[in-house]
Amino acid sequence: MTVVESVARLASDSAALEDEAESPSVGPRQVAIFVVVSLALLMSSIDSTIVAVGLPNMVDGLNTNLIWIGWVLTAYSLMQTIIMPMAGKLSDDFGRKNLFLGAVILFTVGSMLCAIAPNVYLLILFRVIQAIGGGAFMPSAAGIVSDVFGPKNRSTAIGLFTSVFPIGGIIGPNLGGWVIDHYSWRAMFSINVPIGIVLLAVGIFILPKGGRVAVSRSIDLVGAGMFAVGICAIMYGMTVWGNEIDIGIQVLVWFVVGIAALVIFVRHEGRARDPMIELRLLKERAFFAANMYNLLYGALVFGFFSFIPLYATYEYGMSASAAGFILTPRAVVMIAVSAISSFLLIRFGYRLPMILGILLVSVSLFLTGQSWHHVSLFGHGVSDIVLLSAMIMISGFGVGVGGPAANNAAIELMPEAVAQITGLRGMFRTTGGVLGTAAIVLILAHYKDQGVGLAHIFVGLSILVLLIIPPIFLIPDNAAMRHKAESAKIHSGME
C-alpha cells in the first residue's frame, strides 16, 4: 500500500536533504544498512502471513471461537492502515533512525506479549501494539534507504527493497506450519523476539543519524481516530451479531456508532489542513471508480486468502505444515506473472488484464469451494494437497495478471499526485480486506461445520467478485490509448 507513497514522498524529501551533485558509492556500510532494514520488513511480512496458518490452533489453545480470533487478523491490518501515513510524517519530524528503532522495539515487545497472551482479548491488544511497530517499518525504512543510497542508486535499492514482501509471503505460511506442528502457535510470535533484539542492537550502531526534514507536517490524529472508531465499531457490532446469532439492539447501536464516526471522519477530512486522505481525489468519476474497485477487491479477494489454511485444516484435515504449503505455489506464480505482465501492459492495456485477473480469481474461488476429495485424473489419483494447491494457484495467476494493471491505471489518473493516489488505494483496499474478513467470520458463526461453511462462502465469493468488473469500465485505459496512438503513428509513417 505505502511502498509507492513512501518512495514518492521520500524521494522529494531527500532532494532537500542532499546535494544533487554526486551520489555516494555503495560500500559495505550501505549494504549492511540495506540488510538491516530489509530484515525488519521481512520479519513484518512474514508475521502478516504466518498468523493465518495458526488460527485453528489459537481457537483451541485460547478456548475461544473464530469470531474473536478473527480480530487477531483484522485488528493488525486496521492498525497498520492507520499508522503508515502517520509514521511517514513522524519520520520527517523525529528522524528515520529514531522512528525505525522505535518501531523495532514496539514490534518486538508486541511479539513477546502475543507469545504469552493468556486470553484472546489480550492477544488482540498485543497485536495492535505489534501492528504499530509493523506499520512504522515501511515509511522509516524507505526513508533510510532513500537517504543512504542517494539519487544515483536509489531506484535500484528501492526496487530490491520492495521485493522483500513477496518473499515474506512465501516464507510465512511454510514457517508457520512447521513451527506449529513442532512447537505451538505461541512460537509463531516468539521467533520475532531474538530477531528484533539483533536488529535493535545492530541498528543503534550502523544506521545513519539524522534524516529529519525541515518542514514539519501536521498529523491528522482526529481523522485517524474517527476512522478507527468507525471501522472498529462496525466490526464489533458484527462480532456481537456472530456471538448472539440474531440481530439485537446492541448490534444496531454499534453499527449506528460506526457509521456516525465515519460520517464525522469524512466531514473532518474535507476541512482538515493536512488530512489523512485527500477527498478531492474522490470527486472525479475515474478516481471514485478506481477506489470502488480497490474496496471491493479488498473485501472479496483478501479475505479468501486469509482463510485458506483454516479451510485446509477443517475441510481436508491437513496439518499446519500442509495448510501453509498450499499457499506457496500461488505466491510463486503471482510474483512471476506480475513481473511478466508488467512488461506487457503497453501492448494489452490495463482494462483487459484487470478483467482477466478477476475472472481467474472467480474461477479459483469456485473450484476451491467444491470441496473435492481424492480426485482421479486420467486414472491417476491426485492428492488433496496437490489439488487444493493447483486450484488456489489459479488465483495467483489472476492477481499476477491484474495487479500491475490496476496499480498503473490508478497512478496514471494523476501521475503528479502519486503519493496521494497510492495512499487512497492502499487505504480502500485494506479497509475492504478488514471488513471482508470480519464478514466471513460472521457468516461462519452460523455454521456448525466450518469447513462446509467456508466452501459455501468461497462459492458465494466467486459470484460476488464479478461485481468488481463494472467499475473497471469507468477507469480510463491510458495504456491502450497510448498503444493505439503509437500504432497509428507507425502506420501513417509507413504510408
Buried (B, 14 or more C-beta within 10 A) or exposed (E): BBBBBBBBBBBEBBEEBBEEEEBEEBEEEBEEBBEBBBBBBBBBBBBBBBBBBBBBBBBEBBEBBBBBBBBBBBBBBBBBBBBBBBBBBBBBBBBBBBBBBBBBBBBBBBBBBBBEBEEBEBBBBBBBBBBBBBBBBBBBBBBBBBBBBBBEBBEEBBEEBBEBBBBBBBBBBBBBBBBBBEEBBBBBBBBBBEBBBBBBEBBEEEBBEEBBBEEEBEBBEBBBBBBBBBBBBBBBBBBBBBEEEEEEEEBEEBBEBBBBBBEBBBEBBEEBEEBBBBBEBBEEEBBBBBBBBBBBBBBBBBBBBBBBBBBBBBBBEBBBBBBBBBBBBBBBBBBEBBEEBBEBBEEBBBBBBBBBBBBBBBBBBBBBBEBBEEEEEEEEEBEBBBBBBBBBBBBBBBBBBBBBBBBBBBBBBBEEBBBBBBBBBBBBBBBBBBBBBBBBBBBBBEBEEBBBBBBBBBBBBBEBBBEBBEBBEBBBBBBBEBBEEEEEEEEEEEE
